[in-house]
Amino acid sequence: MCGIVGYVGNKQAAPILLEGLSKLEYRGYDSAGLAVRNGERQVEVVKAKGRLKVLRDKTGDGTALKGNVGIGHTRWATHGEPSENNAHPHISDDLNVVAVHNGIIENYTEVKEKLLKKGYKFYSETDTEAIVKLIDYYYKKYNIGPIDAIAKTMVRVRGSYAIAVMFKEYPGEIWVARKDSPMIIGTSKDATFVASDVPAILKYTREVYYIGNLEMACLKAGEAHFYNLDGEEISKELTTIEWDAEAAEKGGFEHFMMKEIHEQPKAVADTINAYVKNKDIDLSSCGITDEELAKLQRIYISACGSAYHVGVTMQYIVESLVKIPVRVELASEFRYRETIIEPGSCVIAISQSGETADTLAALRKAKEAGITTLGIVNVVGSTIAREAEKVIYTMAGPEIAVATTKAYSAQLIAGYILAIRTALVKGTIDKERYDALIEELLSLPSKIEKVLEDKERIQWFTAKFSLAHDIFFIGRGMDYAISLEGSLKMKEISYVHSEAYAAGELKHGTISLVEDGTLVIGVLTQPALYEKTVSNLVEVKSRGAYLMGLTSAGNYGIEDTVDFTIYIPKTDPLFADSLAIVPLQLMGYYMSVAKGLDVDKPRNLAKSVTVE
């Protein structure tokens, strides 16, 4: 969602803010703005609708705004249409308070009505303007400092937020606070930074603090002081980010998405190597013991988007290997449903960012019920990582493109590892099977490399269907799970309507949508279900469908049925999703490129959904 950047130091703030905002473009936005202050001078605010380039042009790449303290923002519209007026930063009537905000204030109408009665005027349709003016109201009414004014505001408003605030009477400081929305604080010798995500400040520092829920901080040049809701100063540990600045750059690729597709062998290898030592799985670094796994009776998986599709694959694998029931549910449904969670269960929350609002809410619901929780996340120090009892970190590194690729693949590996180890300690597989699975797991990075070698053929085929209006993906079992993710990749970046169906459901309505020339992609990696899916492909072919088959090497008979075939290397059927997803990611990418679309920043989407 929206992106925040702030800087306090001895350099010109605006160019640094613009650079930071450019690193947050992947989060999705429709407008942007800066507020910069220099000493006692009145703050200057510049805002622009559209891409960051418009703001750069208005500020001369930041050189037109002089000052060493500032905040910047990229807005993803929630309250009020995309416009310069609704863009952040927002200000109080006399410029006493200037702020940027991520999140949603649920009771902003109530707050706004109160402030209107107190004589405040409103110029925008945003909920953020209400929070800015409420801070100003408390600051003036009670003649209190920033920390108390912000604390009173935090108690008064409902919703989620990460805010960065500048006060006229505190010209060398930025004040920040958060509840449920992500925020990090970075420090160097003579500067301090605030941002929504690591890439925004990675060029300047790798030393960061994670500000906790319902906490505040005062940022000065080279200093950060933290406070709880009672205004008491609290201590924080400094964390070193292991990512380097190059990891968040394109590295010669045209788009981040293509770079990240090609980084999957490394992301998979790094995640495997983090937990497989001497060909044995060791989850001690995650706080997971064999004794706990042996007692596990049931698993609930809660996630959103692609992470949910990982959960669907995990359901098949865990039930196949471990022989315990698994329920996978969209976090947006799990959090509000009257879920019956049995004792001896574990709730697994999967999220790349570790900040996904619905997934975090589902995790908290499980904790309130006294159920063991496990997070599978990519970002160290993220909220889910801090709040889950156990954490398996995926080693994907920074993922910039909105459409996930390498993080998804790393999450699959985390699921495989958890399932294999649990199966061994529960005795549902023997040591020979365990060793064989690990051996095959270790071969996946090189096999993904092999799949990537076929990208030119995939590009050629995809270009033929660049004008397609409808594409259908079908499969059974884990092939259905991978069809879900393949379909999502197609629709989210190419804007082509695509759907994934369990192949056996075709006769129950879906087949009526097939007509001459409709592209149907059949995924056939599961030997036990291969013939059944071939039969379904024959059914749609007889109704005019153009068929693409995605299958394992050796299944050459498929060419008698389909019009085009993509082969993946042979692997254990349990791991086929890790190979089969790569051609489908490439298809989505090449479709978007062929249509001239913004691959990395598709319309209406954000990388990390941190509000409902």
Secondary structure, DSSP 8 states (H G I E B T S, - for coil): --EEEEEESSS-HHHHHHHHHHTTGGG--SEEEEEEE-TTS--EEEEEESSHHHHHHHHTTTTTS--SEEEEEEE--SSS-S-TTTSS-EE-TTSSEEEEEEEEETTHHHHHHHHHHTT----SS-SHHHHHHHHHHHHHHTT--HHHHHHHHHHH--EEEEEEEEETT-TT-EEEEEEBS--EEEE-SS-EEEESSGGGTTTT-SEEEE--TTEEEEEETTEEEEE-TTS-EE----EE----GGGGS-TT-SSHHHHHHHTHHHHHHHHHHHHEETTEE--GGGT--HHHHHH--EEEEEE-HHHHHHHHHHHHHHHHHT-S-EEEEEHHHHTTS-----TTEEEEEEESSS--HHHHHHHHHHHHTT-EEEEEESSTT-HHHHHSSEEEE-------SSS-SHHHHHHHHHHHHHHHHHHHHHTSS-HHHHHHHHHHHHHHHHHHHHHHTTHHHHHHHHHHTTT-SEEEEEESTHHHHHHHHHHHHHHHHH--EEEEEEGGGGGGTGGGG--TT-EEEEEE--GGGHHHHHHHHHHHHTTT-EEEEEEETT-GGGGGT-SEEEEE----GGGHHHHHHHHHHHHHHHHHHHTT--SSS-TT--SS----
